[in-house]
Amino acid sequence: MIDLKIKKEKHEDIGQMNLFLNYFKEEESTDGDNAPIGIIIAADKHDLLVKYATGGLSNKIFVSKYQLYLPDQNY
C-alpha cells in the first residue's frame, strides 16, 4: 500500500497505515501471499518520529521524503 502525503508525516499517518495493513492481511490476502508492506511518501520526514512510531510494529512500514523538483543537471 502506498500513501502519498502533501505535508509532513505525522504519527497518525503511520498508525493509519498499520490499520490498513492489518485489515488487508486479515481480510484480503489469500494463502501464499506475502505479507503486505506500507510505504508513506511525504513532503518532509522526521526521522525520530518515524523510528518510534514504527518501532515494535509487526508490519513493515517505510516512510520517505519526496522532492518537489528535479535537481538541476549541473549537480
PQR file with spaces between the fields and no chain letter, atoms N, CA, C, O and H, PARSE charges and radii, in Angstrom:
ATOM       1  N    MET     1       0.840   -1.153    0.000 -0.4000 1.5000
ATOM       2  CA   MET     1       0.000    0.000    0.000 -0.0000 2.0000
ATOM       3  C    MET     1       0.895    1.229    0.000  0.5500 1.7000
ATOM       4  O    MET     1       1.922    1.261    0.678 -0.5500 1.4000
ATOM       5  N    ILE     2       0.503    2.229   -0.757 -0.4000 1.5000
ATOM       6  CA   ILE     2       1.271    3.470   -0.840 -0.0000 2.0000
ATOM       7  C    ILE     2       0.360    4.620   -0.446  0.5500 1.7000
ATOM       8  O    ILE     2      -0.778    4.714   -0.905 -0.5500 1.4000
ATOM       9  H    ILE     2      -0.331    2.203   -1.308  0.4000 1.0000
ATOM      10  N    ASP     3       0.873    5.492    0.409 -0.4000 1.5000
ATOM      11  CA   ASP     3       0.139    6.684    0.855 -0.0000 2.0000
ATOM      12  C    ASP     3       1.004    7.890    0.551  0.5500 1.7000
ATOM      13  O    ASP     3       2.100    8.016    1.097 -0.5500 1.4000
ATOM      14  H    ASP     3       1.798    5.416    0.783  0.4000 1.0000
ATOM      15  N    LEU     4       0.531    8.781   -0.312 -0.4000 1.5000
ATOM      16  CA   LEU     4       1.259    9.995   -0.683 -0.0000 2.0000
ATOM      17  C    LEU     4       0.683   11.168    0.096  0.5500 1.7000
ATOM      18  O    LEU     4      -0.495   11.497   -0.046 -0.5500 1.4000
ATOM      19  H    LEU     4      -0.359    8.679   -0.755  0.4000 1.0000
ATOM      20  N    LYS     5       1.516   11.798    0.920 -0.4000 1.5000
ATOM      21  CA   LYS     5       1.094   12.930    1.747 -0.0000 2.0000
ATOM      22  C    LYS     5       1.657   14.232    1.174  0.5500 1.7000
ATOM      23  O    LYS     5       2.812   14.275    0.748 -0.5500 1.4000
ATOM      24  H    LYS     5       2.473   11.530    1.035  0.4000 1.0000
ATOM      25  N    ILE     6       0.848   15.288    1.163 -0.4000 1.5000
ATOM      26  CA   ILE     6       1.331   16.565    0.652 -0.0000 2.0000
ATOM      27  C    ILE     6       1.991   17.405    1.746  0.5500 1.7000
ATOM      28  O    ILE     6       2.537   18.472    1.465 -0.5500 1.4000
ATOM      29  H    ILE     6      -0.089   15.253    1.509  0.4000 1.0000
ATOM      30  N    LYS     7       1.944   16.933    2.979 -0.4000 1.5000
ATOM      31  CA   LYS     7       2.568   17.624    4.104 -0.0000 2.0000
ATOM      32  C    LYS     7       3.520   16.671    4.806  0.5500 1.7000
ATOM      33  O    LYS     7       3.718   15.540    4.363 -0.5500 1.4000
ATOM      34  H    LYS     7       1.501   16.066    3.208  0.4000 1.0000
ATOM      35  N    LYS     8       4.109   17.133    5.907 -0.4000 1.5000
ATOM      36  CA   LYS     8       4.994   16.304    6.715 -0.0000 2.0000
ATOM      37  C    LYS     8       4.195   15.154    7.327  0.5500 1.7000
ATOM      38  O    LYS     8       3.030   15.319    7.691 -0.5500 1.4000
ATOM      39  H    LYS     8       3.948   18.052    6.267  0.4000 1.0000
ATOM      40  N    GLU     9       4.841   13.981    7.436 -0.4000 1.5000
ATOM      41  CA   GLU     9       4.147   12.834    8.030 -0.0000 2.0000
ATOM      42  C    GLU     9       3.889   13.075    9.509  0.5500 1.7000
ATOM      43  O    GLU     9       4.610   13.826   10.166 -0.5500 1.4000
ATOM      44  H    GLU     9       5.787   13.847    7.141  0.4000 1.0000
ATOM      45  N    LYS    10       2.850   12.427   10.021 -0.4000 1.5000
ATOM      46  CA   LYS    10       2.512   12.506   11.442 -0.0000 2.0000
ATOM      47  C    LYS    10       2.413   11.079   11.968  0.5500 1.7000
ATOM      48  O    LYS    10       2.286   10.130   11.194 -0.5500 1.4000
ATOM      49  H    LYS    10       2.264   11.817    9.488  0.4000 1.0000
ATOM      50  N    HIS    11       2.471   10.935   13.287 -0.4000 1.5000
ATOM      51  CA   HIS    11       2.355    9.593   13.853 -0.0000 2.0000
ATOM      52  C    HIS    11       1.011    8.966   13.519  0.5500 1.7000
ATOM      53  O    HIS    11       0.899    7.743   13.432 -0.5500 1.4000
ATOM      54  H    HIS    11       2.574   11.705   13.916  0.4000 1.0000
ATOM      55  N    GLU    12      -0.012    9.798   13.332 -0.4000 1.5000
ATOM      56  CA   GLU    12      -1.329    9.274   12.969 -0.0000 2.0000
ATOM      57  C    GLU    12      -1.294    8.595   11.601  0.5500 1.7000
ATOM      58  O    GLU    12      -1.998    7.610   11.378 -0.5500 1.4000
ATOM      59  H    GLU    12       0.080   10.791   13.403  0.4000 1.0000
ATOM      60  N    ASP    13      -0.477    9.119   10.684 -0.4000 1.5000
ATOM      61  CA   ASP    13      -0.365    8.519    9.352 -0.0000 2.0000
ATOM      62  C    ASP    13       0.212    7.113    9.437  0.5500 1.7000
ATOM      63  O    ASP    13      -0.221    6.210    8.721 -0.5500 1.4000
ATOM      64  H    ASP    13       0.095    9.919   10.865  0.4000 1.0000
ATOM      65  N    ILE    14       1.190    6.933   10.315 -0.4000 1.5000
ATOM      66  CA   ILE    14       1.816    5.621   10.484 -0.0000 2.0000
ATOM      67  C    ILE    14       0.828    4.652   11.128  0.5500 1.7000
ATOM      68  O    ILE    14       0.747    3.491   10.726 -0.5500 1.4000
ATOM      69  H    ILE    14       1.543    7.666   10.897  0.4000 1.0000
ATOM      70  N    GLY    15       0.078    5.121   12.124 -0.4000 1.5000
ATOM      71  CA   GLY    15      -0.949    4.286   12.745 -0.0000 2.0000
ATOM      72  C    GLY    15      -2.032    3.896   11.759  0.5500 1.7000
ATOM      73  O    GLY    15      -2.510    2.762   11.770 -0.5500 1.4000
ATOM      74  H    GLY    15       0.144    6.064   12.450  0.4000 1.0000
ATOM      75  N    GLN    16      -2.420    4.831   10.909 -0.4000 1.5000
ATOM      76  CA   GLN    16      -3.437    4.549    9.901 -0.0000 2.0000
ATOM      77  C    GLN    16      -2.932    3.492    8.918  0.5500 1.7000
ATOM      78  O    GLN    16      -3.673    2.583    8.545 -0.5500 1.4000
ATOM      79  H    GLN    16      -2.032    5.753   10.901  0.4000 1.0000
ATOM      80  N    MET    17      -1.673    3.612    8.501 -0.4000 1.5000
ATOM      81  CA   MET    17      -1.113    2.623    7.586 -0.0000 2.0000
ATOM      82  C    MET    17      -1.078    1.245    8.251  0.5500 1.7000
ATOM      83  O    MET    17      -1.362    0.239    7.600 -0.5500 1.4000
ATOM      84  H    MET    17      -1.071    4.351    8.804  0.4000 1.0000
ATOM      85  N    ASN    18      -0.735    1.193    9.533 -0.4000 1.5000
ATOM      86  CA   ASN    18      -0.711   -0.071   10.255 -0.0000 2.0000
ATOM      87  C    ASN    18      -2.110   -0.697   10.283  0.5500 1.7000
ATOM      88  O    ASN    18      -2.252   -1.907   10.106 -0.5500 1.4000
ATOM      89  H    ASN    18      -0.505    2.010   10.061  0.4000 1.0000
ATOM      90  N    LEU    19      -3.133    0.120   10.504 -0.4000 1.5000
ATOM      91  CA   LEU    19      -4.513   -0.359   10.477 -0.0000 2.0000
ATOM      92  C    LEU    19      -4.858   -0.938    9.108  0.5500 1.7000
ATOM      93  O    LEU    19      -5.427   -2.026    9.021 -0.5500 1.4000
ATOM      94  H    LEU    19      -3.017    1.103   10.648  0.4000 1.0000
ATOM      95  N    PHE    20      -4.518   -0.218    8.038 -0.4000 1.5000
ATOM      96  CA   PHE    20      -4.809   -0.687    6.684 -0.0000 2.0000
ATOM      97  C    PHE    20      -4.114   -2.015    6.398  0.5500 1.7000
ATOM      98  O    PHE    20      -4.711   -2.914    5.806 -0.5500 1.4000
ATOM      99  H    PHE    20      -4.056    0.666    8.109  0.4000 1.0000
ATOM     100  N    LEU    21      -2.850   -2.141    6.819 -0.4000 1.5000
ATOM     101  CA   LEU    21      -2.101   -3.372    6.577 -0.0000 2.0000
ATOM     102  C    LEU    21      -2.701   -4.544    7.348  0.5500 1.7000
ATOM     103  O    LEU    21      -2.800   -5.653    6.823 -0.5500 1.4000
ATOM     104  H    LEU    21      -2.366   -1.410    7.300  0.4000 1.0000
ATOM     105  N    ASN    22      -3.100   -4.297    8.593 -0.4000 1.5000
ATOM     106  CA   ASN    22      -3.738   -5.361    9.376 -0.0000 2.0000
ATOM     107  C    ASN    22      -5.038   -5.817    8.727  0.5500 1.7000
ATOM     108  O    ASN    22      -5.307   -7.015    8.640 -0.5500 1.4000
ATOM     109  H    ASN    22      -3.020   -3.396    9.019  0.4000 1.0000
ATOM     110  N    TYR    23      -5.838   -4.868    8.275 -0.4000 1.5000
ATOM     111  CA   TYR    23      -7.088   -5.214    7.585 -0.0000 2.0000
ATOM     112  C    TYR    23      -6.800   -6.036    6.333  0.5500 1.7000
ATOM     113  O    TYR    23      -7.401   -7.087    6.110 -0.5500 1.4000
ATOM     114  H    TYR    23      -5.620   -3.894    8.345  0.4000 1.0000
ATOM     115  N    PHE    24      -5.865   -5.536    5.516 -0.4000 1.5000
ATOM     116  CA   PHE    24      -5.564   -6.211    4.263 -0.0000 2.0000
ATOM     117  C    PHE    24      -5.055   -7.633    4.501  0.5500 1.7000
ATOM     118  O    PHE    24      -5.424   -8.566    3.788 -0.5500 1.4000
ATOM     119  H    PHE    24      -5.376   -4.683    5.697  0.4000 1.0000
ATOM     120  N    LYS    25      -4.201   -7.780    5.518 -0.4000 1.5000
ATOM     121  CA   LYS    25      -3.638   -9.098    5.836 -0.0000 2.0000
ATOM     122  C    LYS    25      -4.734  -10.081    6.246  0.5500 1.7000
ATOM     123  O    LYS    25      -4.705  -11.245    5.846 -0.5500 1.4000
ATOM     124  H    LYS    25      -3.902   -7.021    6.097  0.4000 1.0000
ATOM     125  N    GLU    26      -5.696   -9.619    7.039 -0.4000 1.5000
ATOM     126  CA   GLU    26      -6.764  -10.498    7.542 -0.0000 2.0000
ATOM     127  C    GLU    26      -7.893  -10.719    6.540  0.5500 1.7000
ATOM     128  O    GLU    26      -8.408  -11.832    6.432 -0.5500 1.4000
ATOM     129  H    GLU    26      -5.720   -8.674    7.363  0.4000 1.0000
ATOM     130  N    GLU    27      -8.284   -9.691    5.814 -0.4000 1.5000
ATOM     131  CA   GLU    27      -9.498   -9.748    5.004 -0.0000 2.0000
ATOM     132  C    GLU    27      -9.272   -9.942    3.501  0.5500 1.7000
ATOM     133  O    GLU    27     -10.138  -10.491    2.819 -0.5500 1.4000
ATOM     134  H    GLU    27      -7.866   -8.787    5.902  0.4000 1.0000
ATOM     135  N    GLU    28      -8.138   -9.507    2.981 -0.4000 1.5000
ATOM     136  CA   GLU    28      -7.945   -9.517    1.527 -0.0000 2.0000
ATOM     137  C    GLU    28      -6.889  -10.502    1.048  0.5500 1.7000
ATOM     138  O    GLU    28      -6.974  -10.994   -0.078 -0.5500 1.4000
ATOM     139  H    GLU    28      -7.434   -9.061    3.535  0.4000 1.0000
ATOM     140  N    SER    29      -5.898  -10.800    1.877 -0.4000 1.5000
ATOM     141  CA   SER    29      -4.819  -11.703    1.467 -0.0000 2.0000
ATOM     142  C    SER    29      -5.336  -13.128    1.335  0.5500 1.7000
ATOM     143  O    SER    29      -6.258  -13.538    2.039 -0.5500 1.4000
ATOM     144  H    SER    29      -5.828  -10.400    2.791  0.4000 1.0000
ATOM     145  N    THR    30      -4.732  -13.868    0.429 -0.4000 1.5000
ATOM     146  CA   THR    30      -5.073  -15.278    0.254 -0.0000 2.0000
ATOM     147  C    THR    30      -3.858  -16.131    0.591  0.5500 1.7000
ATOM     148  O    THR    30      -2.747  -15.618    0.725 -0.5500 1.4000
ATOM     149  H    THR    30      -3.983  -13.535   -0.143  0.4000 1.0000
ATOM     150  N    ASP    31      -4.075  -17.422    0.727 -0.4000 1.5000
ATOM     151  CA   ASP    31      -2.974  -18.329    1.038 -0.0000 2.0000
ATOM     152  C    ASP    31      -1.863  -18.181    0.003  0.5500 1.7000
ATOM     153  O    ASP    31      -2.123  -18.123   -1.199 -0.5500 1.4000
ATOM     154  H    ASP    31      -4.977  -17.839    0.618  0.4000 1.0000
ATOM     155  N    GLY    32      -0.640  -18.122    0.477 -0.4000 1.5000
ATOM     156  CA   GLY    32       0.506  -17.991   -0.413 -0.0000 2.0000
ATOM     157  C    GLY    32       0.943  -16.566   -0.662  0.5500 1.7000
ATOM     158  O    GLY    32       2.026  -16.340   -1.202 -0.5500 1.4000
ATOM     159  H    GLY    32      -0.429  -18.169    1.453  0.4000 1.0000
ATOM     160  N    ASP    33       0.118  -15.590   -0.278 -0.4000 1.5000
ATOM     161  CA   ASP    33       0.508  -14.183   -0.443 -0.0000 2.0000
ATOM     162  C    ASP    33       1.598  -13.816    0.561  0.5500 1.7000
ATOM     163  O    ASP    33       1.592  -14.294    1.696 -0.5500 1.4000
ATOM     164  H    ASP    33      -0.762  -15.773    0.161  0.4000 1.0000
ATOM     165  N    ASN    34       2.516  -12.981    0.146 -0.4000 1.5000
ATOM     166  CA   ASN    34       3.480  -12.417    1.085 -0.0000 2.0000
ATOM     167  C    ASN    34       2.774  -11.390    1.952  0.5500 1.7000
ATOM     168  O    ASN    34       1.712  -10.885    1.587 -0.5500 1.4000
ATOM     169  H    ASN    34       2.521  -12.592   -0.775  0.4000 1.0000
ATOM     170  N    ALA    35       3.359  -11.083    3.096 -0.4000 1.5000
ATOM     171  CA   ALA    35       2.797  -10.055    3.981 -0.0000 2.0000
ATOM     172  C    ALA    35       2.824   -8.706    3.255  0.5500 1.7000
ATOM     173  O    ALA    35       3.800   -8.389    2.574 -0.5500 1.4000
ATOM     174  H    ALA    35       4.221  -11.493    3.393  0.4000 1.0000
ATOM     175  N    PRO    36       1.760   -7.913    3.399 -0.5600 1.5000
ATOM     176  CA   PRO    36       1.750   -6.604    2.738  0.2800 2.0000
ATOM     177  C    PRO    36       2.745   -5.651    3.402  0.5500 1.7000
ATOM     178  O    PRO    36       3.084   -5.803    4.575 -0.5500 1.4000
ATOM     179  N    ILE    37       3.197   -4.681    2.637 -0.4000 1.5000
ATOM     180  CA   ILE    37       4.051   -3.626    3.182 -0.0000 2.0000
ATOM     181  C    ILE    37       3.384   -2.283    2.925  0.5500 1.7000
ATOM     182  O    ILE    37       2.566   -2.148    2.014 -0.5500 1.4000
ATOM     183  H    ILE    37       2.922   -4.558    1.684  0.4000 1.0000
ATOM     184  N    GLY    38       3.738   -1.298    3.729 -0.4000 1.5000
ATOM     185  CA   GLY    38       3.197    0.045    3.574 -0.0000 2.0000
ATOM     186  C    GLY    38       4.308    1.030    3.297  0.5500 1.7000
ATOM     187  O    GLY    38       5.364    0.981    3.929 -0.5500 1.4000
ATOM     188  H    GLY    38       4.403   -1.408    4.469  0.4000 1.0000
ATOM     189  N    ILE    39       4.075    1.924    2.354 -0.4000 1.5000
ATOM     190  CA   ILE    39       5.032    2.972    2.006 -0.0000 2.0000
ATOM     191  C    ILE    39       4.316    4.308    2.149  0.5500 1.7000
ATOM     192  O    ILE    39       3.283    4.542    1.521 -0.5500 1.4000
ATOM     193  H    ILE    39       3.217    1.964    1.841  0.4000 1.0000
ATOM     194  N    ILE    40       4.874    5.177    2.977 -0.4000 1.5000
ATOM     195  CA   ILE    40       4.341    6.533    3.134 -0.0000 2.0000
ATOM     196  C    ILE    40       5.371    7.483    2.542  0.5500 1.7000
ATOM     197  O    ILE    40       6.522    7.512    2.976 -0.5500 1.4000
ATOM     198  H    ILE    40       5.713    4.987    3.487  0.4000 1.0000
ATOM     199  N    ILE    41       4.954    8.255    1.554 -0.4000 1.5000
ATOM     200  CA   ILE    41       5.829    9.243    0.929 -0.0000 2.0000
ATOM     201  C    ILE    41       5.262   10.611    1.279  0.5500 1.7000
ATOM     202  O    ILE    41       4.128   10.931    0.921 -0.5500 1.4000
ATOM     203  H    ILE    41       4.019    8.231    1.201  0.4000 1.0000
ATOM     204  N    ALA    42       6.054   11.417    1.978 -0.4000 1.5000
ATOM     205  CA   ALA    42       5.570   12.701    2.494 -0.0000 2.0000
ATOM     206  C    ALA    42       6.464   13.845    2.028  0.5500 1.7000
ATOM     207  O    ALA    42       7.582   13.625    1.562 -0.5500 1.4000
ATOM     208  H    ALA    42       6.975   11.157    2.268  0.4000 1.0000
ATOM     209  N    ALA    43       5.955   15.069    2.161 -0.4000 1.5000
ATOM     210  CA   ALA    43       6.716   16.246    1.774 -0.0000 2.0000
ATOM     211  C    ALA    43       7.924   16.454    2.668  0.5500 1.7000
ATOM     212  O    ALA    43       8.906   17.061    2.241 -0.5500 1.4000
ATOM     213  H    ALA    43       5.046   15.248    2.540  0.4000 1.0000
ATOM     214  N    ASP    44       7.877   15.966    3.895 -0.4000 1.5000
ATOM     215  CA   ASP    44       9.002   16.066    4.821 -0.0000 2.0000
ATOM     216  C    ASP    44       8.941   14.883    5.774  0.5500 1.7000
ATOM     217  O    ASP    44       7.892   14.264    5.950 -0.5500 1.4000
ATOM     218  H    ASP    44       7.080   15.472    4.243  0.4000 1.0000
ATOM     219  N    LYS    45      10.071   14.577    6.382 -0.4000 1.5000
ATOM     220  CA   LYS    45      10.150   13.392    7.238 -0.0000 2.0000
ATOM     221  C    LYS    45      10.940   13.726    8.498  0.5500 1.7000
ATOM     222  O    LYS    45      12.005   14.338    8.430 -0.5500 1.4000
ATOM     223  H    LYS    45      10.924   15.079    6.238  0.4000 1.0000
ATOM     224  N    HIS    46      10.411   13.322    9.639 -0.4000 1.5000
ATOM     225  CA   HIS    46      11.086   13.494   10.928 -0.0000 2.0000
ATOM     226  C    HIS    46      11.576   12.118   11.364  0.5500 1.7000
ATOM     227  O    HIS    46      10.784   11.276   11.785 -0.5500 1.4000
ATOM     228  H    HIS    46       9.545   12.825    9.694  0.4000 1.0000
ATOM     229  N    ASP    47      12.899   11.890   11.261 -0.4000 1.5000
ATOM     230  CA   ASP    47      13.473   10.561   11.485 -0.0000 2.0000
ATOM     231  C    ASP    47      13.152    9.989   12.857  0.5500 1.7000
ATOM     232  O    ASP    47      12.840    8.803   12.964 -0.5500 1.4000
ATOM     233  H    ASP    47      13.543   12.575   10.919  0.4000 1.0000
ATOM     234  N    LEU    48      13.219   10.794   13.902 -0.4000 1.5000
ATOM     235  CA   LEU    48      12.967   10.296   15.260 -0.0000 2.0000
ATOM     236  C    LEU    48      11.508    9.880   15.430  0.5500 1.7000
ATOM     237  O    LEU    48      11.226    8.852   16.047 -0.5500 1.4000
ATOM     238  H    LEU    48      13.472   11.758   13.815  0.4000 1.0000
ATOM     239  N    LEU    49      10.585   10.662   14.894 -0.4000 1.5000
ATOM     240  CA   LEU    49       9.170   10.307   14.957 -0.0000 2.0000
ATOM     241  C    LEU    49       8.929    8.982   14.254  0.5500 1.7000
ATOM     242  O    LEU    49       8.226    8.118   14.778 -0.5500 1.4000
ATOM     243  H    LEU    49      10.814   11.497   14.393  0.4000 1.0000
ATOM     244  N    VAL    50       9.505    8.817   13.072 -0.4000 1.5000
ATOM     245  CA   VAL    50       9.327    7.575   12.314 -0.0000 2.0000
ATOM     246  C    VAL    50       9.908    6.397   13.085  0.5500 1.7000
ATOM     247  O    VAL    50       9.296    5.330   13.137 -0.5500 1.4000
ATOM     248  H    VAL    50      10.075    9.519   12.645  0.4000 1.0000
ATOM     249  N    LYS    51      11.070    6.577   13.677 -0.4000 1.5000
ATOM     250  CA   LYS    51      11.718    5.498   14.431 -0.0000 2.0000
ATOM     251  C    LYS    51      10.815    4.995   15.553  0.5500 1.7000
ATOM     252  O    LYS    51      10.621    3.789   15.704 -0.5500 1.4000
ATOM     253  H    LYS    51      11.567    7.443   13.635  0.4000 1.0000
ATOM     254  N    TYR    52      10.265    5.915   16.336 -0.4000 1.5000
ATOM     255  CA   TYR    52       9.455    5.499   17.481 -0.0000 2.0000
ATOM     256  C    TYR    52       8.032    5.104   17.096  0.5500 1.7000
ATOM     257  O    TYR    52       7.432    4.255   17.754 -0.5500 1.4000
ATOM     258  H    TYR    52      10.422    6.895   16.213  0.4000 1.0000
ATOM     259  N    ALA    53       7.488    5.700   16.049 -0.4000 1.5000
ATOM     260  CA   ALA    53       6.122    5.353   15.627 -0.0000 2.0000
ATOM     261  C    ALA    53       6.073    3.977   14.958  0.5500 1.7000
ATOM     262  O    ALA    53       5.050    3.295   15.025 -0.5500 1.4000
ATOM     263  H    ALA    53       7.976    6.390   15.514  0.4000 1.0000
ATOM     264  N    THR    54       7.162    3.567   14.318 -0.4000 1.5000
ATOM     265  CA   THR    54       7.181    2.258   13.660 -0.0000 2.0000
ATOM     266  C    THR    54       7.817    1.175   14.528  0.5500 1.7000
ATOM     267  O    THR    54       7.717   -0.008   14.203 -0.5500 1.4000
ATOM     268  H    THR    54       7.993    4.121   14.264  0.4000 1.0000
ATOM     269  N    GLY    55       8.463    1.555   15.617 -0.4000 1.5000
ATOM     270  CA   GLY    55       9.127    0.586   16.487 -0.0000 2.0000
ATOM     271  C    GLY    55       8.138   -0.400   17.094  0.5500 1.7000
ATOM     272  O    GLY    55       7.090   -0.008   17.607 -0.5500 1.4000
ATOM     273  H    GLY    55       8.544    2.516   15.882  0.4000 1.0000
ATOM     274  N    GLY    56       8.476   -1.664   17.033 -0.4000 1.5000
ATOM     275  CA   GLY    56       7.639   -2.695   17.637 -0.0000 2.0000
ATOM     276  C    GLY    56       6.467   -3.148   16.790  0.5500 1.7000
ATOM     277  O    GLY    56       5.745   -4.061   17.190 -0.5500 1.4000
ATOM     278  H    GLY    56       9.328   -1.982   16.617  0.4000 1.0000
ATOM     279  N    LEU    57       6.254   -2.542   15.636 -0.4000 1.5000
ATOM     280  CA   LEU    57       5.156   -2.978   14.767 -0.0000 2.0000
ATOM     281  C    LEU    57       5.566   -4.235   14.019  0.5500 1.7000
ATOM     282  O    LEU    57       6.706   -4.351   13.570 -0.5500 1.4000
ATOM     283  H    LEU    57       6.841   -1.800   15.310  0.4000 1.0000
ATOM     284  N    SER    58       4.648   -5.167   13.884 -0.4000 1.5000
ATOM     285  CA   SER    58       4.960   -6.373   13.119 -0.0000 2.0000
ATOM     286  C    SER    58       4.874   -6.120   11.614  0.5500 1.7000
ATOM     287  O    SER    58       5.488   -6.844   10.830 -0.5500 1.4000
ATOM     288  H    SER    58       3.722   -5.073   14.248  0.4000 1.0000
ATOM     289  N    ASN    59       4.118   -5.100   11.205 -0.4000 1.5000
ATOM     290  CA   ASN    59       4.015   -4.764    9.788 -0.0000 2.0000
ATOM     291  C    ASN    59       5.231   -3.964    9.345  0.5500 1.7000
ATOM     292  O    ASN    59       5.821   -3.219   10.128 -0.5500 1.4000
ATOM     293  H    ASN    59       3.619   -4.512   11.842  0.4000 1.0000
ATOM     294  N    LYS    60       5.594   -4.128    8.082 -0.4000 1.5000
ATOM     295  CA   LYS    60       6.699   -3.369    7.514 -0.0000 2.0000
ATOM     296  C    LYS    60       6.150   -2.079    6.927  0.5500 1.7000
ATOM     297  O    LYS    60       5.399   -2.090    5.951 -0.5500 1.4000
ATOM     298  H    LYS    60       5.115   -4.732    7.446  0.4000 1.0000
ATOM     299  N    ILE    61       6.542   -0.957    7.547 -0.4000 1.5000
ATOM     300  CA   ILE    61       6.105    0.359    7.091 -0.0000 2.0000
ATOM     301  C    ILE    61       7.354    1.198    6.854  0.5500 1.7000
ATOM     302  O    ILE    61       8.223    1.300    7.720 -0.5500 1.4000
ATOM     303  H    ILE    61       7.152   -0.947    8.339  0.4000 1.0000
ATOM     304  N    PHE    62       7.431    1.795    5.676 -0.4000 1.5000
ATOM     305  CA   PHE    62       8.568    2.620    5.306 -0.0000 2.0000
ATOM     306  C    PHE    62       8.077    4.039    5.050  0.5500 1.7000
ATOM     307  O    PHE    62       7.026    4.241    4.442 -0.5500 1.4000
ATOM     308  H    PHE    62       6.725    1.713    4.972  0.4000 1.0000
ATOM     309  N    VAL    63       8.844    5.018    5.519 -0.4000 1.5000
ATOM     310  CA   VAL    63       8.487    6.422    5.345 -0.0000 2.0000
ATOM     311  C    VAL    63       9.652    7.105    4.654  0.5500 1.7000
ATOM     312  O    VAL    63      10.806    6.920    5.040 -0.5500 1.4000
ATOM     313  H    VAL    63       9.697    4.853    6.014  0.4000 1.0000
ATOM     314  N    SER    64       9.352    7.893    3.637 -0.4000 1.5000
ATOM     315  CA   SER    64      10.389    8.600    2.902 -0.0000 2.0000
ATOM     316  C    SER    64       9.901    9.984    2.519  0.5500 1.7000
ATOM     317  O    SER    64       8.700   10.253    2.501 -0.5500 1.4000
ATOM     318  H    SER    64       8.415    8.043    3.323  0.4000 1.0000
ATOM     319  N    LYS    65      10.845   10.854    2.214 -0.4000 1.5000
ATOM     320  CA   LYS    65      10.556   12.220    1.793 -0.0000 2.0000
ATOM     321  C    LYS    65      10.699   12.298    0.278  0.5500 1.7000
ATOM     322  O    LYS    65      11.615   11.709   -0.295 -0.5500 1.4000
ATOM     323  H    LYS    65      11.821   10.636    2.228  0.4000 1.0000
ATOM     324  N    TYR    66       9.793   13.024   -0.369 -0.4000 1.5000
ATOM     325  CA   TYR    66       9.916   13.203   -1.811 -0.0000 2.0000
ATOM     326  C    TYR    66      10.439   14.595   -2.124  0.5500 1.7000
ATOM     327  O    TYR    66      10.342   15.507   -1.302 -0.5500 1.4000
ATOM     328  H    TYR    66       9.048   13.503    0.096  0.4000 1.0000
ATOM     329  N    GLN    67      10.996   14.750   -3.325 -0.4000 1.5000
ATOM     330  CA   GLN    67      11.475   16.051   -3.780 -0.0000 2.0000
ATOM     331  C    GLN    67      10.387   16.708   -4.612  0.5500 1.7000
ATOM     332  O    GLN    67       9.736   16.056   -5.428 -0.5500 1.4000
ATOM     333  H    GLN    67      11.075   14.010   -3.992  0.4000 1.0000
ATOM     334  N    LEU    68      10.195   18.000   -4.402 -0.4000 1.5000
ATOM     335  CA   LEU    68       9.189   18.722   -5.179 -0.0000 2.0000
ATOM     336  C    LEU    68       9.671   19.009   -6.599  0.5500 1.7000
ATOM     337  O    LEU    68       8.865   19.092   -7.526 -0.5500 1.4000
ATOM     338  H    LEU    68      10.724   18.530   -3.740  0.4000 1.0000
ATOM     339  N    TYR    69      10.975   19.160   -6.767 -0.4000 1.5000
ATOM     340  CA   TYR    69      11.538   19.499   -8.064 -0.0000 2.0000
ATOM     341  C    TYR    69      12.709   18.578   -8.369  0.5500 1.7000
ATOM     342  O    TYR    69      13.412   18.130   -7.463 -0.5500 1.4000
ATOM     343  H    TYR    69      11.629   19.093   -6.014  0.4000 1.0000
ATOM     344  N    LEU    70      12.909   18.302   -9.639 -0.4000 1.5000
ATOM     345  CA   LEU    70      14.076   17.523  -10.020 -0.0000 2.0000
ATOM     346  C    LEU    70      15.324   18.373   -9.835  0.5500 1.7000
ATOM     347  O    LEU    70      15.274   19.583  -10.056 -0.5500 1.4000
ATOM     348  H    LEU    70      12.338   18.665  -10.375  0.4000 1.0000
ATOM     349  N    PRO    71      16.441   17.773   -9.436 -0.5600 1.5000
ATOM     350  CA   PRO    71      17.671   18.555   -9.249  0.2800 2.0000
ATOM     351  C    PRO    71      18.177   19.104  -10.577  0.5500 1.7000
ATOM     352  O    PRO    71      17.957   18.510  -11.633 -0.5500 1.4000
ATOM     353  N    ASP    72      18.848   20.227  -10.510 -0.4000 1.5000
ATOM     354  CA   ASP    72      19.455   20.846  -11.692 -0.0000 2.0000
ATOM     355  C    ASP    72      20.527   19.902  -12.232  0.5500 1.7000
ATOM     356  O    ASP    72      21.253   19.289  -11.450 -0.5500 1.4000
ATOM     357  H    ASP    72      19.027   20.710   -9.652  0.4000 1.0000
ATOM     358  N    GLN    73      20.635   19.775  -13.533 -0.4000 1.5000
ATOM     359  CA   GLN    73      21.571   18.828  -14.121 -0.0000 2.0000
ATOM     360  C    GLN    73      23.022   19.259  -13.915  0.5500 1.7000
ATOM     361  O    GLN    73      23.929   18.494  -14.242 -0.5500 1.4000
ATOM     362  H    GLN    73      20.045   20.273  -14.168  0.4000 1.0000
ATOM     363  N    ASN    74      23.271   20.451  -13.386 -0.4000 1.5000
ATOM     364  CA   ASN    74      24.646   20.911  -13.124 -0.0000 2.0000
ATOM     365  C    ASN    74      25.242   20.263  -11.882  0.5500 1.7000
ATOM     366  O    ASN    74      26.434   20.427  -11.621 -0.5500 1.4000
ATOM     367  H    ASN    74      22.534   21.072  -13.120  0.4000 1.0000
ATOM     368  N    TYR    75      24.445   19.530  -11.108 -0.4000 1.5000
ATOM     369  CA   TYR    75      24.964   18.892   -9.896 -0.0000 2.0000
ATOM     370  C    TYR    75      25.811   17.709  -10.224  0.5500 1.7000
ATOM     371  O    TYR    75      26.330   17.052   -9.322 -0.5500 1.4000
ATOM     372  H    TYR    75      23.477   19.397  -11.320  0.4000 1.0000
